[in-house]
Amino acid sequence: MARSEIADATVADSRPTRWRSIVTDWASDQRAFKQVSWGKAMMWIFLLSDTFIFSCFLLSYMTVRMSTTVEWPNPSEVFALHLFGRNIPLILIAIMTFVLITSSGTMAMAVNFAYRRDRRKTAILMLVTALLGAAFVGMQAFEWTKLIEEGVRPWENPWGAPQFGSTFFMITGFHGTHVTFGVIFLLIVARKVWRGDFDTGRRGFFTSRSGNYETVEITGLYWHFVDLVWVFIFAFFYLW
């Protein structure tokens, strides 16, 4: 009986400790969240919602492709370019992927220089990132034009399953829209950096606090997300 009473007392003493541990963990998480700015928190929430949308699109693409009874087009044939007298498969897609991944690197360097208060290098790197993003959109427009000229439509295509056109134009178009808005946002923020708005706290969008370059980082979060989504689109559409 004595041992049983001691064991019960030990369990009773440990319960408050466990509850205090849980409360302490929750409180520390709350303080960590409170240290995040509204701008960065809202961007993360937006990216989370966008992740759900792209996930739904890609899951729909997988469902359509696996359920169709008509043969799915071969990406190596559909996305081949005729160069130097022969068809080179996926050459344009490889260049587009390289351009977008490179832009992610230049954006990361821009954020690094932003927190060093080197506005000249920050602005130049953001402009380079915007130029690479615009090149990507231009190549995507060329790809769309080529496929439309070859007879691809949202309701049909000459290589097989008619669902190919609708899923391709919907998903790549939605991603291309994101890249286009990202390029515009990069140009706007780069102009503000170049003028020194973040150093002087000049009144305007994102620049009311002097010495705060966080907007550059928030832009970088959006741009890295767009690049990451393209990796999944590349794997699902062009390699599967």
C-alpha positions in Angstrom: 0.0 0.0 0.0 2.8 2.4 0.8 4.4 1.9 -2.6 1.1 2.5 -4.3 0.6 5.7 -2.4 4.1 6.9 -3.3 3.5 6.2 -7.0 0.2 8.0 -7.0 1.8 11.0 -5.3 4.6 11.1 -7.9 2.1 11.0 -10.8 0.1 13.8 -9.1 3.2 15.9 -8.7 4.3 15.4 -12.3 0.9 16.6 -13.8 1.4 20.3 -13.0 4.9 20.1 -14.4 3.6 18.7 -17.6 0.9 21.4 -17.9 3.5 24.1 -17.2 5.7 22.7 -19.9 2.9 22.8 -22.4 2.0 26.4 -21.5 5.6 27.4 -21.7 6.0 25.8 -25.2 2.8 27.5 -26.4 3.9 30.9 -25.0 7.3 30.7 -26.6 5.6 29.9 -30.0 3.3 32.9 -29.5 6.2 35.2 -28.8 8.1 34.0 -31.8 5.0 34.7 -34.0 4.6 38.2 -32.5 8.2 39.0 -33.6 7.2 38.5 -37.3 6.1 41.6 -39.1 2.6 41.8 -40.6 4.0 42.1 -44.1 6.0 38.9 -43.8 3.2 37.1 -42.0 0.6 38.0 -44.7 3.0 36.9 -47.4 3.4 33.5 -45.8 -0.4 33.2 -45.5 -0.8 34.2 -49.2 1.8 31.6 -50.2 0.1 29.0 -48.2 -3.2 29.6 -49.9 -1.5 29.6 -53.3 0.1 26.3 -52.4 -3.3 24.8 -51.9 -4.4 26.2 -55.3 -1.4 24.8 -57.2 -1.7 21.5 -55.4 -5.4 21.2 -56.5 -4.4 22.0 -60.1 -1.5 19.4 -60.1 -3.7 16.8 -58.4 -6.4 17.4 -61.1 -3.8 17.0 -63.8 -2.6 13.7 -62.3 -6.2 12.4 -62.0 -7.0 13.4 -65.6 -3.9 11.8 -67.0 -4.2 8.6 -65.2 -8.0 8.2 -65.9 -8.1 9.0 -69.6 -8.4 6.1 -72.0 -6.8 8.1 -74.9 -3.0 8.0 -75.2 -1.3 11.0 -73.5 1.0 13.1 -75.7 4.7 12.4 -75.4 6.4 15.6 -74.0 9.7 14.9 -75.8 7.8 15.2 -79.1 5.3 17.9 -78.2 7.9 20.3 -76.7 10.7 19.6 -79.1 12.3 22.4 -81.2 13.6 22.0 -84.7 17.2 23.2 -84.6 20.3 22.5 -86.7 18.3 20.2 -88.9 16.8 18.0 -86.2 14.3 18.0 -83.4 15.8 18.6 -80.0 13.4 17.5 -77.2 12.7 19.8 -74.3 15.5 22.2 -75.1 13.4 25.3 -74.6 12.0 24.0 -71.4 15.5 23.3 -70.1 16.5 26.9 -70.9 13.4 28.2 -69.2 14.1 26.2 -66.1 17.8 27.3 -66.0 16.7 31.0 -66.3 14.2 30.7 -63.5 16.5 28.9 -61.1 19.2 31.5 -61.9 16.8 34.3 -61.1 16.2 32.7 -57.7 20.0 33.0 -57.0 20.1 36.6 -58.0 17.1 37.3 -55.8 18.8 35.7 -52.8 21.9 37.9 -53.4 19.6 40.9 -53.6 18.1 40.2 -50.2 21.6 39.7 -48.8 22.8 43.0 -50.0 19.6 44.7 -48.9 20.3 43.8 -45.3 23.8 45.1 -45.7 22.2 48.5 -46.8 24.0 48.3 -50.2 21.1 49.7 -52.2 23.0 49.9 -55.5 23.8 46.2 -55.7 20.4 45.4 -54.3 18.6 47.3 -57.0 20.9 45.9 -59.8 20.3 42.3 -58.7 16.6 42.9 -58.5 16.6 44.3 -62.0 18.6 41.3 -63.2 16.0 39.0 -61.5 13.2 40.9 -63.2 15.0 40.6 -66.6 15.3 36.9 -66.1 11.7 36.6 -65.1 10.6 38.6 -68.2 12.8 36.3 -70.4 11.0 33.3 -68.9 7.6 34.8 -69.6 8.7 35.6 -73.2 9.9 32.0 -73.8 6.6 30.7 -72.3 4.7 33.0 -74.7 6.7 31.5 -77.6 5.9 28.0 -76.4 2.2 28.8 -76.2 2.3 30.3 -79.7 4.1 27.3 -81.1 1.6 24.9 -79.6 -1.4 26.9 -80.8 0.0 27.0 -84.3 0.4 23.2 -84.2 -3.3 22.8 -83.3 -3.3 22.5 -79.5 -6.5 23.9 -78.0 -8.1 23.7 -74.5 -10.5 21.1 -75.9 -8.3 19.2 -78.4 -4.8 18.5 -79.6 -3.4 16.6 -82.5 -1.3 14.2 -80.4 -3.9 12.4 -78.3 -5.9 13.1 -75.2 -7.9 16.3 -75.6 -7.5 17.1 -71.8 -3.8 17.8 -72.4 -4.5 21.3 -73.8 -6.9 22.4 -71.1 -4.6 21.3 -68.2 -1.5 22.7 -69.9 -2.8 26.1 -70.6 -4.5 26.4 -67.2 -1.6 25.4 -65.0 1.3 27.0 -67.0 -0.9 30.1 -67.6 -1.6 30.5 -63.9 2.1 30.1 -63.1 3.0 32.6 -65.9 0.6 35.1 -64.4 2.4 34.8 -61.1 5.8 35.3 -62.7 4.4 38.4 -64.6 3.1 40.0 -61.4 6.4 39.1 -59.7 8.4 40.9 -62.4 6.2 44.0 -62.0 6.6 43.9 -58.2 10.4 43.5 -58.6 10.6 46.6 -60.9 8.6 48.7 -58.4 10.6 47.7 -55.4 13.9 48.0 -57.3 13.0 51.6 -58.3 12.3 52.4 -54.6 15.6 50.8 -53.6 17.6 52.7 -56.2 16.0 56.1 -55.2 16.9 55.4 -51.5 13.3 55.3 -50.3 14.1 52.6 -47.8 16.9 54.7 -46.4 15.0 57.9 -46.0 11.6 56.5 -45.1 10.0 58.3 -48.0 6.2 58.2 -47.9 4.7 55.6 -50.1 3.9 51.9 -50.3 6.2 49.7 -48.2 8.6 52.6 -47.5 7.2 54.4 -44.5 9.8 53.1 -42.1 13.4 54.4 -42.5 16.1 51.8 -42.8 13.7 48.9 -43.3 14.6 46.7 -46.2 12.2 43.9 -45.3 10.1 44.5 -48.4 13.0 43.2 -50.5 12.9 40.0 -48.4 9.1 39.7 -48.8 9.5 40.1 -52.5 12.2 37.3 -52.4 9.8 35.0 -50.6 7.2 35.4 -53.4 9.8 34.9 -56.1 11.3 31.8 -54.5 7.8 30.3 -54.2 7.2 30.9 -57.9 10.5 29.2 -58.8 9.7 26.2 -56.5 6.2 25.8 -58.1 7.9 25.7 -61.5 10.0 22.7 -60.4 6.9 20.7 -59.7 5.3 21.8 -63.0 8.5 20.9 -64.8 8.5 17.4 -63.2 4.7 16.7 -63.9 4.3 18.1 -67.4 7.7 17.7 -69.1 9.4 14.7 -67.4 6.4 12.4 -66.6 
